[in-house]
Amino acid sequence: MKKIRLLCVLLIFVLAMTGCKSQVSVLQLNKQGEFKKIQEPQVSNKDALYLASNALGIRLLQEISEEKQKENIILSPTSLSTVLAVLGNGAADETRAEINGLIDPEGFLPEELNEKYCNLINHLNNAGYKEGEKRTTLVELANSIWMEERLPVKDAFLRTANEYYNTEVYNVNFAEDGTKNAINQWIEGKTHNRIRNHIADIDPQTAMYIFNSLYFQGKWQNKFDKSETQKEDFELRNGDKVTVDMMNAERRISYYEDDKIQAGKFDYYGCSMLVILPKGNIDGYISQLSNGELDKIDDSFDHIKVKIKLPKFSFGQKNQLNDYLTALGMKTAFDIEKADFTGIADRSDGFNLYIDDIAQECFISVDEEGTEAAALTSVLLAGAAPPKEIVPPEFYVERPFLFIIRDNRTGLMLFMGKVENPLDN
């Protein structure tokens, strides 16, 4: 059965170095510690760490949207903040402070921050419900470190990456073709073959790659009837119209409307998609977006019957994040003279680590598929107030809109983005 697919991934850090390489290497897993598996992870939708990740995602969306005003956008706040947390364990002084300023403004102790991410990873990788023995929502978060074989990486950095972030670690020679092939195979496996041959070549100055993949696959609790999908108009911001496959339904959902937006929540099992349709300029709304605005929407939802039109869409995107993160305050990490990653390796033997590139590649596909879950649907309706309108309001997503995929227990934004044109891919 075809399913809703959401794939973000490959958050890629390239740590560059100075110095030459040896010409002989053996690819091998370097395991410094075992991942801490937690049976009942302690997570909360009011956790400051998750709110910081969401805030970073919003700020990044604002930065990218300002530059790409007429383009579809997708990014993963969770993927970005997780890898920055891994990297932060290897940073020191100003570099560490700048990274933590984005993901940990509350100033948790390193042990506490790592423990929180360990709880989160355990929770996300077990999200969703089961039908028989099959999970209806699949969230897979994975990390890996690929390090130049001569780089004297500190055991403490690798041990923390293994124990708290379930990070696979490899010693490699980046000058050999076999390394590129091995990395691409890892990427293909973790992304269910959605991203292939991602690495075309490797710069000879590369000292380390850090990868994070976050794969999501979910079914709607209430699927859209394919027979109700029709060819309809979607109006672009310039007034032109394109013909899209528009899904149609009339059902109870969590719905909110004010003078600025319409918003509706569409449920998976354990996760949900929030769709926000601004009534005015979408970029103006994005520029004012905040955690507080999303809290207001969540607190104001009514469970009412709504006439729905939602376009099917599918697109991918790769964003280079260096300039955006620099603008948000993470500056020294990209400076060969000022970057301090001495928590990874000391400045010696020609190695001087700094971040050369941060990139994130994402893919999303949304269609009608899903399964109905009467028990969960009935829970959703059990506390619902009677409809306030005799005629159901119209939530017709026929112009540019925002989407946010969230984990229900934590409120964490797994993915977010903007759809300017459902046909662009």
LOMAR-773851 format. One record per residue (C-alpha): chain; z, x, y; residue number from 1. Coordinates in Angstrom, 2 decimals. Layout:
BEGIN
+-------+---------+---------+---------+--------+
! gulum !       z !       x !       y ! lumkol !
+-------+---------+---------+---------+--------+
!     A !       Z !       X !       Y !    NUM !
...
+-------+---------+---------+---------+--------+
END
This chain:
BEGIN
+-------+---------+---------+---------+--------+
! gulum !       z !       x !       y ! lumkol !
+-------+---------+---------+---------+--------+
!     A !    0.00 !    0.00 !    0.00 !      1 !
!     A !   -0.86 !    1.26 !    3.45 !      2 !
!     A !    2.23 !    1.77 !    5.60 !      3 !
!     A !    3.20 !    2.34 !    9.20 !      4 !
!     A !    2.97 !    6.10 !    9.63 !      5 !
!     A !    4.52 !    8.23 !   12.31 !      6 !
!     A !    4.24 !   11.95 !   12.10 !      7 !
!     A !    5.42 !   14.38 !   14.67 !      8 !
!     A !    5.35 !   17.56 !   14.06 !      9 !
!     A !    5.28 !   21.03 !   14.17 !     10 !
!     A !    7.49 !   22.09 !   16.92 !     11 !
!     A !    6.49 !   25.72 !   17.01 !     12 !
!     A !    8.30 !   28.64 !   18.57 !     13 !
!     A !    6.65 !   32.02 !   18.57 !     14 !
!     A !    9.05 !   34.84 !   19.33 !     15 !
!     A !    7.02 !   37.82 !   20.45 !     16 !
!     A !    8.02 !   41.45 !   20.06 !     17 !
!     A !    6.99 !   44.91 !   21.08 !     18 !
!     A !    6.26 !   47.60 !   18.54 !     19 !
!     A !    3.95 !   48.03 !   15.54 !     20 !
!     A !    3.95 !   46.53 !   12.05 !     21 !
!     A !    4.10 !   47.93 !    8.59 !     22 !
!     A !    1.18 !   47.05 !    6.32 !     23 !
!     A !    3.03 !   46.08 !    3.15 !     24 !
!     A !    5.05 !   42.91 !    2.63 !     25 !
!     A !    6.24 !   40.56 !   -0.05 !     26 !
!     A !    6.72 !   36.89 !    0.81 !     27 !
!     A !   10.18 !   35.85 !   -0.27 !     28 !
!     A !   12.84 !   33.27 !    0.45 !     29 !
!     A !   15.84 !   34.79 !    2.15 !     30 !
!     A !   18.80 !   32.47 !    1.52 !     31 !
!     A !   22.01 !   33.30 !    3.36 !     32 !
!     A !   23.93 !   30.10 !    2.69 !     33 !
!     A !   23.71 !   26.59 !    1.20 !     34 !
!     A !   23.10 !   23.52 !    3.32 !     35 !
!     A !   26.21 !   21.39 !    3.79 !     36 !
!     A !   25.43 !   18.05 !    2.22 !     37 !
!     A !   27.61 !   15.28 !    3.63 !     38 !
!     A !   28.01 !   12.03 !    1.69 !     39 !
!     A !   29.14 !    9.94 !    4.65 !     40 !
!     A !   27.86 !   11.58 !    7.85 !     41 !
!     A !   29.87 !   10.79 !   10.97 !     42 !
!     A !   27.42 !    9.56 !   13.61 !     43 !
!     A !   27.75 !    7.33 !   16.66 !     44 !
!     A !   25.34 !    5.72 !   19.10 !     45 !
!     A !   27.57 !    6.91 !   21.96 !     46 !
!     A !   27.56 !   10.58 !   20.94 !     47 !
!     A !   26.94 !   12.81 !   23.96 !     48 !
!     A !   24.71 !   15.08 !   21.88 !     49 !
!     A !   22.32 !   12.27 !   21.01 !     50 !
!     A !   22.33 !   10.98 !   24.58 !     51 !
!     A !   21.43 !   14.51 !   25.73 !     52 !
!     A !   18.52 !   14.62 !   23.26 !     53 !
!     A !   17.29 !   11.26 !   24.54 !     54 !
!     A !   17.64 !   12.40 !   28.15 !     55 !
!     A !   15.62 !   15.55 !   27.36 !     56 !
!     A !   12.91 !   13.38 !   25.81 !     57 !
!     A !   12.77 !   11.15 !   28.88 !     58 !
!     A !   12.57 !   14.12 !   31.25 !     59 !
!     A !    9.84 !   15.71 !   29.14 !     60 !
!     A !    7.89 !   12.44 !   29.04 !     61 !
!     A !    8.14 !   12.26 !   32.83 !     62 !
!     A !    6.85 !   15.83 !   33.21 !     63 !
!     A !    3.94 !   15.34 !   30.79 !     64 !
!     A !    3.07 !   11.90 !   32.15 !     65 !
!     A !    2.85 !   13.22 !   35.70 !     66 !
!     A !    0.23 !   15.70 !   34.56 !     67 !
!     A !   -1.57 !   13.45 !   32.05 !     68 !
!     A !   -1.51 !   10.14 !   33.91 !     69 !
!     A !   -4.47 !    8.58 !   32.13 !     70 !
!     A !   -3.86 !    9.95 !   28.64 !     71 !
!     A !   -1.97 !    8.73 !   25.61 !     72 !
!     A !    1.24 !   10.70 !   25.08 !     73 !
!     A !    3.50 !   11.19 !   22.08 !     74 !
!     A !    6.45 !   13.53 !   21.64 !     75 !
!     A !    9.60 !   13.88 !   19.57 !     76 !
!     A !   12.88 !   14.46 !   21.42 !     77 !
!     A !   14.72 !   14.87 !   18.11 !     78 !
!     A !   12.37 !   17.55 !   16.84 !     79 !
!     A !   12.59 !   19.47 !   20.10 !     80 !
!     A !   16.36 !   19.33 !   20.50 !     81 !
!     A !   16.95 !   20.26 !   16.84 !     82 !
!     A !   14.89 !   23.42 !   17.03 !     83 !
!     A !   16.43 !   24.37 !   20.37 !     84 !
!     A !   19.79 !   24.05 !   18.66 !     85 !
!     A !   18.66 !   26.41 !   15.89 !     86 !
!     A !   17.30 !   28.83 !   18.46 !     87 !
!     A !   20.39 !   28.54 !   20.66 !     88 !
!     A !   22.50 !   30.07 !   17.92 !     89 !
!     A !   20.48 !   33.25 !   18.40 !     90 !
!     A !   20.59 !   33.26 !   22.20 !     91 !
!     A !   23.20 !   34.82 !   24.46 !     92 !
!     A !   24.41 !   34.70 !   28.06 !     93 !
!     A !   21.99 !   33.10 !   30.55 !     94 !
!     A !   19.35 !   32.34 !   27.94 !     95 !
!     A !   21.85 !   30.43 !   25.80 !     96 !
!     A !   23.26 !   28.63 !   28.86 !     97 !
!     A !   19.78 !   27.43 !   29.83 !     98 !
!     A !   19.03 !   26.14 !   26.32 !     99 !
!     A !   22.39 !   24.40 !   26.09 !    100 !
!     A !   21.84 !   22.92 !   29.54 !    101 !
!     A !   19.01 !   20.87 !   28.00 !    102 !
!     A !   20.57 !   19.88 !   24.67 !    103 !
!     A !   24.33 !   20.22 !   25.21 !    104 !
!     A !   25.38 !   19.52 !   28.81 !    105 !
!     A !   28.87 !   18.53 !   27.60 !    106 !
!     A !   29.51 !   22.10 !   26.45 !    107 !
!     A !   30.54 !   21.62 !   22.82 !    108 !
!     A !   31.88 !   24.64 !   20.98 !    109 !
!     A !   29.12 !   26.25 !   18.86 !    110 !
!     A !   30.82 !   25.18 !   15.63 !    111 !
!     A !   31.13 !   21.60 !   16.85 !    112 !
!     A !   27.51 !   21.43 !   18.00 !    113 !
!     A !   26.27 !   22.79 !   14.67 !    114 !
!     A !   28.49 !   20.35 !   12.77 !    115 !
!     A !   27.08 !   17.45 !   14.76 !    116 !
!     A !   23.52 !   18.46 !   13.95 !    117 !
!     A !   24.44 !   18.89 !   10.30 !    118 !
!     A !   25.79 !   15.32 !   10.27 !    119 !
!     A !   22.66 !   14.10 !   12.00 !    120 !
!     A !   20.26 !   15.78 !    9.58 !    121 !
!     A !   22.19 !   14.38 !    6.61 !    122 !
!     A !   22.08 !   10.92 !    8.19 !    123 !
!     A !   18.38 !   10.94 !    9.12 !    124 !
!     A !   17.24 !   12.23 !    5.76 !    125 !
!     A !   19.00 !    9.27 !    4.12 !    126 !
!     A !   17.94 !    6.57 !    6.61 !    127 !
!     A !   16.53 !    3.22 !    5.54 !    128 !
!     A !   17.08 !    0.85 !    2.66 !    129 !
!     A !   15.76 !    0.66 !   -0.87 !    130 !
!     A !   13.63 !   -1.89 !   -2.67 !    131 !
!     A !   14.41 !   -1.11 !   -6.28 !    132 !
!     A !   14.36 !    2.68 !   -6.30 !    133 !
!     A !   11.90 !    3.07 !   -3.44 !    134 !
!     A !   13.05 !    3.71 !    0.11 !    135 !
!     A !   11.47 !    1.45 !    2.70 !    136 !
!     A !   12.03 !    3.87 !    5.57 !    137 !
!     A !   11.39 !    7.56 !    5.09 !    138 !
!     A !   12.65 !   10.14 !    7.57 !    139 !
!     A !   12.19 !   13.77 !    6.62 !    140 !
!     A !   13.40 !   16.55 !    8.90 !    141 !
!     A !   12.78 !   20.15 !    7.85 !    142 !
!     A !   13.12 !   23.59 !    9.44 !    143 !
!     A !   11.81 !   27.00 !    8.54 !    144 !
!     A !   11.99 !   30.52 !    9.95 !    145 !
!     A !    9.28 !   33.07 !    9.24 !    146 !
!     A !   10.33 !   36.54 !   10.34 !    147 !
!     A !    8.58 !   39.92 !   10.49 !    148 !
!     A !    9.87 !   41.99 !    7.60 !    149 !
!     A !   10.99 !   44.88 !    9.83 !    150 !
!     A !   12.91 !   42.65 !   12.24 !    151 !
!     A !   16.64 !   43.34 !   11.68 !    152 !
!     A !   17.75 !   39.71 !   11.86 !    153 !
!     A !   21.50 !   39.20 !   11.86 !    154 !
!     A !   22.99 !   37.53 !    8.79 !    155 !
!     A !   25.18 !   35.26 !   10.93 !    156 !
!     A !   22.12 !   33.69 !   12.60 !    157 !
!     A !   20.41 !   33.05 !    9.25 !    158 !
!     A !   23.60 !   31.75 !    7.65 !    159 !
!     A !   24.11 !   29.19 !   10.43 !    160 !
!     A !   20.46 !   28.11 !   10.19 !    161 !
!     A !   20.81 !   27.65 !    6.42 !    162 !
!     A !   24.19 !   25.95 !    6.30 !    163 !
!     A !   23.91 !   23.53 !    9.21 !    164 !
!     A !   20.16 !   22.98 !    9.61 !    165 !
!     A !   18.88 !   23.38 !    6.03 !    166 !
!     A !   16.44 !   26.03 !    7.27 !    167 !
!     A !   14.19 !   27.86 !    4.86 !    168 !
!     A !   13.86 !   31.55 !    5.73 !    169 !
!     A !   10.99 !   33.89 !    4.81 !    170 !
!     A !   10.45 !   37.64 !    5.24 !    171 !
!     A !    6.75 !   38.29 !    5.89 !    172 !
!     A !    4.17 !   40.69 !    7.25 !    173 !
!     A !    2.31 !   38.77 !    9.95 !    174 !
!     A !   -0.63 !   41.21 !    9.75 !    175 !
!     A !   -1.57 !   39.95 !    6.28 !    176 !
!     A !   -3.81 !   36.92 !    5.70 !    177 !
!     A !   -1.51 !   35.73 !    2.94 !    178 !
!     A !    1.20 !   35.03 !    5.52 !    179 !
!     A !   -1.03 !   32.66 !    7.49 !    180 !
!     A !   -1.97 !   30.84 !    4.28 !    181 !
!     A !    1.67 !   30.54 !    3.19 !    182 !
!     A !    2.70 !   29.08 !    6.56 !    183 !
!     A !   -0.15 !   26.57 !    6.48 !    184 !
!     A !    0.84 !   25.52 !    2.97 !    185 !
!     A !    4.43 !   24.92 !    4.12 !    186 !
!     A !    3.19 !   22.84 !    7.05 !    187 !
!     A !    0.88 !   20.77 !    4.86 !    188 !
!     A !    3.64 !   20.08 !    2.36 !    189 !
!     A !    6.22 !   19.00 !    4.93 !    190 !
!     A !    3.75 !   16.80 !    6.82 !    191 !
!     A !    2.35 !   15.14 !    3.68 !    192 !
!     A !   -1.01 !   16.82 !    4.33 !    193 !
!     A !   -1.39 !   15.13 !    7.71 !    194 !
!     A !   -1.71 !   18.53 !    9.40 !    195 !
!     A !   -3.86 !   21.11 !    7.67 !    196 !
!     A !   -4.90 !   24.67 !    8.57 !    197 !
!     A !   -2.73 !   24.54 !   11.67 !    198 !
!     A !   -2.47 !   28.32 !   12.03 !    199 !
!     A !   -5.90 !   29.82 !   12.67 !    200 !
!     A !   -4.70 !   33.34 !   13.46 !    201 !
!     A !   -1.46 !   35.17 !   14.20 !    202 !
!     A !   -0.97 !   37.40 !   17.22 !    203 !
!     A !   -0.08 !   40.96 !   16.20 !    204 !
!     A !    2.96 !   40.88 !   18.52 !    205 !
!     A !    4.56 !   37.98 !   16.63 !    206 !
!     A !    8.08 !   38.67 !   15.42 !    207 !
!     A !    9.14 !   35.19 !   14.27 !    208 !
!     A !    7.94 !   31.61 !   13.89 !    209 !
!     A !   10.40 !   28.71 !   13.89 !    210 !
!     A !    9.00 !   25.39 !   12.66 !    211 !
!     A !   10.50 !   21.92 !   12.67 !    212 !
!     A !    8.83 !   18.93 !   11.06 !    213 !
!     A !    9.95 !   15.33 !   11.47 !    214 !
!     A !    8.07 !   12.85 !    9.33 !    215 !
!     A !    8.57 !    9.09 !    9.59 !    216 !
!     A !    7.17 !    6.33 !    7.42 !    217 !
!     A !    8.41 !    2.77 !    7.76 !    218 !
!     A !    7.60 !   -0.83 !    6.99 !    219 !
!     A !    8.08 !   -3.64 !    9.45 !    220 !
!     A !   10.84 !   -6.01 !    8.38 !    221 !
!     A !    8.40 !   -8.77 !    9.31 !    222 !
!     A !    4.83 !   -7.65 !    8.88 !    223 !
!     A !    1.94 !   -8.88 !   10.96 !    224 !
!     A !   -0.48 !  -11.19 !    9.18 !    225 !
!     A !   -3.80 !   -9.37 !    8.89 !    226 !
!     A !   -5.69 !  -12.65 !    9.11 !    227 !
!     A !   -4.27 !  -13.11 !   12.62 !    228 !
!     A !   -5.59 !   -9.75 !   13.86 !    229 !
!     A !   -8.50 !  -10.31 !   16.22 !    230 !
!     A !  -10.86 !   -8.35 !   18.44 !    231 !
!     A !   -9.40 !   -8.77 !   21.94 !    232 !
!     A !   -9.47 !   -7.10 !   25.34 !    233 !
!     A !   -7.05 !   -4.37 !   26.42 !    234 !
!     A !   -7.16 !   -3.63 !   30.16 !    235 !
!     A !   -7.09 !    0.02 !   31.21 !    236 !
!     A !   -5.41 !    1.15 !   34.41 !    237 !
!     A !   -8.78 !    1.37 !   36.23 !    238 !
!     A !   -9.51 !   -2.27 !   35.46 !    239 !
!     A !  -12.02 !   -1.58 !   32.69 !    240 !
!     A !  -11.53 !   -3.39 !   29.40 !    241 !
!     A !  -11.88 !   -2.11 !   25.85 !    242 !
!     A !  -12.01 !   -4.19 !   22.69 !    243 !
!     A !   -9.15 !   -3.46 !   20.31 !    244 !
!     A !   -7.72 !   -4.81 !   17.06 !    245 !
!     A !   -4.95 !   -7.01 !   18.42 !    246 !
!     A !   -2.15 !   -8.09 !   16.06 !    247 !
!     A !   -0.89 !  -11.62 !   16.76 !    248 !
!     A !    2.33 !  -13.36 !   15.77 !    249 !
!     A !    4.87 !  -15.93 !   16.89 !    250 !
!     A !    8.38 !  -15.11 !   15.77 !    251 !
!     A !   11.92 !  -14.37 !   16.86 !    252 !
!     A !   12.46 !  -10.84 !   18.12 !    253 !
!     A !   14.86 !   -9.11 !   20.47 !    254 !
!     A !   13.19 !   -9.79 !   23.82 !    255 !
!     A !   13.98 !   -8.99 !   27.45 !    256 !
!     A !   12.19 !   -9.63 !   30.73 !    257 !
!     A !   12.94 !   -9.00 !   34.40 !    258 !
!     A !   10.86 !   -8.51 !   37.55 !    259 !
!     A !    9.76 !   -5.01 !   36.43 !    260 !
!     A !    9.11 !   -5.18 !   32.67 !    261 !
!     A !    8.81 !   -7.10 !   29.45 !    262 !
!     A !   10.38 !   -5.45 !   26.41 !    263 !
!     A !   10.47 !   -6.30 !   22.71 !    264 !
!     A !   12.07 !   -4.66 !   19.70 !    265 !
!     A !   10.28 !   -4.54 !   16.35 !    266 !
!     A !   12.43 !   -3.65 !   13.37 !    267 !
!     A !   11.90 !   -1.29 !   10.47 !    268 !
!     A !   14.74 !   -0.85 !    7.98 !    269 !
!     A !   17.33 !    1.32 !    9.70 !    270 !
!     A !   15.03 !    2.09 !   12.65 !    271 !
!     A !   13.17 !    0.14 !   15.29 !    272 !
!     A !   10.34 !    0.39 !   17.78 !    273 !
!     A !   11.02 !   -0.58 !   21.37 !    274 !
!     A !    7.87 !   -1.61 !   23.24 !    275 !
!     A !    8.11 !   -1.69 !   27.04 !    276 !
!     A !    5.34 !   -3.31 !   29.09 !    277 !
!     A !    5.70 !   -2.53 !   32.81 !    278 !
!     A !    4.50 !   -5.25 !   35.18 !    279 !
!     A !    3.54 !   -2.67 !   37.80 !    280 !
!     A !    2.31 !    0.91 !   37.64 !    281 !
!     A !    3.35 !    2.49 !   34.35 !    282 !
!     A !    3.82 !    5.97 !   35.84 !    283 !
!     A !    6.11 !    4.57 !   38.50 !    284 !
!     A !    8.25 !    2.99 !   35.79 !    285 !
!     A !    8.31 !    6.17 !   33.70 !    286 !
!     A !    9.45 !    8.16 !   36.73 !    287 !
!     A !   12.54 !    5.92 !   36.96 !    288 !
!     A !   13.25 !    5.75 !   33.22 !    289 !
!     A !   16.73 !    6.78 !   32.08 !    290 !
!     A !   19.30 !    6.27 !   29.34 !    291 !
!     A !   20.95 !    3.76 !   31.64 !    292 !
!     A !   17.75 !    1.72 !   31.94 !    293 !
!     A !   17.39 !    1.61 !   28.15 !    294 !
!     A !   21.06 !    0.61 !   27.77 !    295 !
!     A !   20.47 !   -2.26 !   30.21 !    296 !
!     A !   17.54 !   -3.47 !   28.10 !    297 !
!     A !   19.56 !   -3.22 !   24.87 !    298 !
!     A !   22.50 !   -5.08 !   26.39 !    299 !
!     A !   20.26 !   -7.84 !   27.76 !    300 !
!     A !   18.20 !   -8.67 !   24.69 !    301 !
!     A !   17.93 !  -12.30 !   23.58 !    302 !
!     A !   16.87 !  -13.18 !   20.03 !    303 !
!     A !   14.24 !  -15.79 !   20.78 !    304 !
!     A !   10.89 !  -16.95 !   19.56 !    305 !
!     A !    8.09 !  -15.06 !   21.31 !    306 !
!     A !    4.30 !  -15.18 !   21.23 !    307 !
!     A !    3.27 !  -11.59 !   20.48 !    308 !
!     A !    0.10 !   -9.59 !   20.93 !    309 !
!     A !    0.39 !   -5.92 !   19.97 !    310 !
!     A !   -2.63 !   -3.64 !   19.55 !    311 !
!     A !   -3.11 !   -1.47 !   16.52 !    312 !
!     A !   -3.30 !    2.15 !   17.58 !    313 !
!     A !   -3.58 !    5.60 !   16.10 !    314 !
!     A !   -3.74 !    8.94 !   17.87 !    315 !
!     A !   -2.62 !   12.54 !   17.74 !    316 !
!     A !   -1.70 !   15.04 !   20.42 !    317 !
!     A !   -0.63 !   18.63 !   20.82 !    318 !
!     A !    1.37 !   19.70 !   23.86 !    319 !
!     A !    2.19 !   23.23 !   24.95 !    320 !
!     A !    5.73 !   22.94 !   26.28 !    321 !
!     A !    6.37 !   26.31 !   27.97 !    322 !
!     A !    5.70 !   25.15 !   31.52 !    323 !
!     A !    7.49 !   21.82 !   31.08 !    324 !
!     A !   10.65 !   23.43 !   29.69 !    325 !
!     A !   10.59 !   26.08 !   32.41 !    326 !
!     A !   10.44 !   23.29 !   35.00 !    327 !
!     A !   13.46 !   21.67 !   33.33 !    328 !
!     A !   15.52 !   24.84 !   33.68 !    329 !
!     A !   14.83 !   26.90 !   30.55 !    330 !
!     A !   13.42 !   29.98 !   32.26 !    331 !
!     A !   14.71 !   33.31 !   30.98 !    332 !
!     A !   13.74 !   32.60 !   27.35 !    333 !
!     A !   10.07 !   33.07 !   28.27 !    334 !
!     A !   10.63 !   36.28 !   30.23 !    335 !
!     A !   10.21 !   39.50 !   28.26 !    336 !
!     A !   12.59 !   41.31 !   30.60 !    337 !
!     A !   15.30 !   38.66 !   30.86 !    338 !
!     A !   15.25 !   36.84 !   27.50 !    339 !
!     A !   18.41 !   37.46 !   25.48 !    340 !
!     A !   18.09 !   36.66 !   21.79 !    341 !
!     A !   20.51 !   39.33 !   20.66 !    342 !
!     A !   22.16 !   36.72 !   18.45 !    343 !
!     A !   19.01 !   37.00 !   16.30 !    344 !
!     A !   18.45 !   40.76 !   16.50 !    345 !
!     A !   19.63 !   43.57 !   18.73 !    346 !
!     A !   17.22 !   45.18 !   21.18 !    347 !
!     A !   16.30 !   48.18 !   19.06 !    348 !
!     A !   13.48 !   49.76 !   17.10 !    349 !
!     A !   10.89 !   48.45 !   19.55 !    350 !
!     A !   11.95 !   44.81 !   19.18 !    351 !
!     A !   12.54 !   42.82 !   22.37 !    352 !
!     A !   12.48 !   39.12 !   21.53 !    353 !
!     A !   11.29 !   36.42 !   23.92 !    354 !
!     A !    9.54 !   33.08 !   23.48 !    355 !
!     A !    5.78 !   33.39 !   23.76 !    356 !
!     A !    4.87 !   29.80 !   22.95 !    357 !
!     A !    6.44 !   26.42 !   22.26 !    358 !
!     A !    4.13 !   23.66 !   21.06 !    359 !
!     A !    4.60 !   20.21 !   19.59 !    360 !
!     A !    1.96 !   18.33 !   17.62 !    361 !
!     A !    2.34 !   14.64 !   16.88 !    362 !
!     A !    0.50 !   11.81 !   15.20 !    363 !
!     A !    1.14 !    8.06 !   15.16 !    364 !
!     A !   -0.54 !    5.16 !   13.37 !    365 !
!     A !    0.60 !    1.54 !   13.77 !    366 !
!     A !   -0.85 !   -1.47 !   11.94 !    367 !
!     A !    0.17 !   -4.77 !   10.33 !    368 !
!     A !    1.75 !   -3.48 !    7.12 !    369 !
!     A !    5.33 !   -4.00 !    6.03 !    370 !
!     A !    7.53 !   -6.14 !    3.87 !    371 !
!     A !    9.82 !   -9.02 !    4.68 !    372 !
!     A !   13.53 !   -8.60 !    3.94 !    373 !
!     A !   15.11 !  -12.03 !    3.99 !    374 !
!     A !   18.69 !  -10.77 !    3.96 !    375 !
!     A !   18.23 !   -8.43 !    6.88 !    376 !
!     A !   16.05 !  -10.90 !    8.75 !    377 !
!     A !   18.64 !  -13.60 !    8.30 !    378 !
!     A !   21.32 !  -11.26 !    9.64 !    379 !
!     A !   19.14 !  -10.72 !   12.64 !    380 !
!     A !   18.92 !  -14.49 !   13.16 !    381 !
!     A !   22.52 !  -15.31 !   12.26 !    382 !
!     A !   23.92 !  -14.42 !   15.67 !    383 !
!     A !   20.89 !  -15.65 !   17.60 !    384 !
!     A !   21.31 !  -18.16 !   20.39 !    385 !
!     A !   19.02 !  -21.19 !   20.50 !    386 !
!     A !   15.77 !  -20.50 !   22.35 !    387 !
!     A !   16.19 !  -20.73 !   26.10 !    388 !
!     A !   12.56 !  -21.71 !   26.57 !    389 !
!     A !   10.87 !  -24.81 !   25.21 !    390 !
!     A !    7.62 !  -22.84 !   25.23 !    391 !
!     A !    8.00 !  -19.32 !   23.76 !    392 !
!     A !    7.40 !  -16.57 !   26.33 !    393 !
!     A !    4.24 !  -14.51 !   25.95 !    394 !
!     A !    4.71 !  -10.84 !   25.16 !    395 !
!     A !    1.08 !   -9.84 !   25.36 !    396 !
!     A !    0.74 !   -6.05 !   25.24 !    397 !
!     A !   -2.72 !   -6.00 !   26.76 !    398 !
!     A !   -2.37 !   -3.08 !   29.17 !    399 !
!     A !   -0.73 !    0.42 !   29.10 !    400 !
!     A !    2.74 !    0.43 !   27.54 !    401 !
!     A !    5.57 !    2.63 !   26.30 !    402 !
!     A !    6.93 !    2.90 !   22.76 !    403 !
!     A !   10.16 !    4.44 !   21.52 !    404 !
!     A !   11.04 !    4.85 !   17.82 !    405 !
!     A !   14.84 !    4.94 !   17.46 !    406 !
!     A !   17.35 !    5.37 !   14.69 !    407 !
!     A !   19.51 !    2.24 !   14.86 !    408 !
!     A !   22.88 !    3.81 !   14.03 !    409 !
!     A !   22.67 !    6.67 !   16.51 !    410 !
!     A !   20.25 !    5.29 !   19.10 !    411 !
!     A !   18.48 !    8.65 !   18.79 !    412 !
!     A !   14.87 !    8.69 !   19.96 !    413 !
!     A !   12.88 !   10.06 !   17.04 !    414 !
!     A !    9.58 !    9.58 !   18.85 !    415 !
!     A !    8.44 !    8.21 !   22.18 !    416 !
!     A !    5.21 !    7.95 !   24.10 !    417 !
!     A !    2.74 !    6.09 !   26.24 !    418 !
!     A !   -0.40 !    4.24 !   25.16 !    419 !
!     A !   -3.04 !    4.17 !   27.87 !    420 !
!     A !   -5.91 !    3.31 !   25.53 !    421 !
!     A !   -5.34 !    2.25 !   21.90 !    422 !
!     A !   -8.82 !    3.50 !   21.03 !    423 !
!     A !   -8.26 !    7.10 !   22.15 !    424 !
!     A !   -7.41 !    9.39 !   19.27 !    425 !
+-------+---------+---------+---------+--------+
END
